[in-house]
Amino acid sequence: MLFHITATHSPDNCPGYDPKAMAGVVKAIEGSEALAKKLGVTVHFMVNGAPKHVIFALVEAEDSTPIALWTNAFPIRQDFDITPVRREAELAEMAKAMMAQQQS
């Protein structure tokens, strides 16, 4: 299952203004791929929207539990919006099935 993650933090919690916090974030980023793999999370992409204090990611996992463990491994206080998403081709197949079911 695919999940789109939007992680936001306030300027007060931004590690960019705190060299000690930034060191922990760099370490977490460097270890995030190994942790994700250990938890059964595939990270398709993860991008940072600095200076807007936002991070976007597309990940894949069986459910949201390992995603919560992975996101909370980053040592800064953030809010997470984790949304289940599907590929457009899957949506088209689902729509076809729904239309067929409605016609029968």
C-alpha positions as MATLAB code, in Angstrom:
seq = 'MLFHITATHSPDNCPGYDPKAMAGVVKAIEGSEALAKKLGVTVHFMVNGAPKHVIFALVEAEDSTPIALWTNAFPIRQDFDITPVRREAELAEMAKAMMAQQQS';
ca = [
       0.000    0.000    0.000;
       1.272    3.476   -0.876;
       1.240    6.390    1.552;
       1.983   10.051    0.908;
       3.540   11.785    3.908;
       3.655   15.489    4.587;
       5.788   16.333    7.624;
       5.821   19.881    8.938;
       7.566   21.616   11.783;
       7.552   25.158   13.073;
      10.494   27.539   12.790;
      10.915   27.099   16.565;
      11.526   23.355   16.036;
      13.608   23.716   12.877;
      16.991   21.995   13.163;
      18.372   24.435   10.603;
      18.675   26.983   13.407;
      20.295   24.593   15.883;
      23.629   22.942   14.945;
      23.223   20.284   17.680;
      19.787   19.323   16.416;
      21.025   19.373   12.818;
      23.700   16.787   13.640;
      20.997   14.417   14.900;
      18.855   15.029   11.833;
      21.773   14.345    9.484;
      22.464   11.089   11.329;
      18.773   10.115   11.080;
      18.675   10.928    7.359;
      21.781    8.846    6.743;
      20.261    5.900    8.617;
      16.689    6.291    7.358;
      17.011    3.908    4.401;
      18.360    1.080    6.566;
      15.689    1.685    9.226;
      12.933    1.784    6.614;
      14.127   -1.517    5.166;
      14.267   -3.085    8.631;
      10.685   -1.949    9.297;
       9.393   -3.135    5.907;
       8.951    0.351    4.474;
       9.993    1.147    0.908;
      10.822    4.828    0.426;
      10.038    5.821   -3.170;
      11.046    9.435   -2.607;
      11.669   11.900    0.185;
      12.157   15.594   -0.557;
      12.566   18.694    1.569;
      10.713   21.921    0.840;
      13.047   24.212    2.808;
      12.712   26.994    3.719;
       9.006   26.166    4.204;
       9.648   23.678    7.056;
       8.015   20.820    5.132;
       9.108   17.369    3.962;
       7.248   15.183    1.466;
       7.651   11.432    1.026;
       6.015    8.604   -0.865;
       6.434    5.279    0.900;
       5.071    1.774    0.610;
       4.193   -0.561    3.482;
       1.598   -3.130    4.505;
      -0.056   -0.578    6.826;
       0.751    2.665    8.613;
       2.290    1.153   11.764;
       5.859    0.770   10.458;
       5.560    4.193    8.840;
       4.833    5.761   12.217;
       7.901    4.052   13.669;
      10.040    5.254   10.758;
       8.834    8.873   10.812;
       9.222    9.187   14.557;
      12.875    8.133   14.330;
      13.700   11.638   13.087;
      14.762   13.641   16.163;
      12.681   16.769   15.614;
       9.120   17.536   16.646;
       6.937   17.397   13.550;
       3.324   16.975   12.566;
       2.663   14.163   10.088;
      -0.155   13.830    7.596;
      -0.042   10.235    6.322;
      -2.471    9.634    3.461;
      -3.098    6.290    1.738;
      -2.829    6.815   -2.035;
      -3.018    4.634   -5.144;
      -1.563    4.786   -8.624;
      -3.820    6.252  -11.303;
      -3.847    2.943  -13.231;
      -5.181    1.200  -10.118;
      -7.841    3.877   -9.761;
      -8.923    3.340  -13.387;
      -9.240   -0.415  -12.790;
     -11.268    0.196   -9.655;
     -13.534    2.611  -11.549;
     -14.081    0.033  -14.317;
     -15.018   -2.604  -11.740;
     -17.434   -0.208  -10.070;
     -19.087    0.673  -13.398;
     -19.401   -3.013  -14.314;
     -20.954   -3.766  -10.943;
     -23.464   -0.917  -11.347;
     -24.516   -2.217  -14.767;
     -25.261   -5.715  -13.519;
];
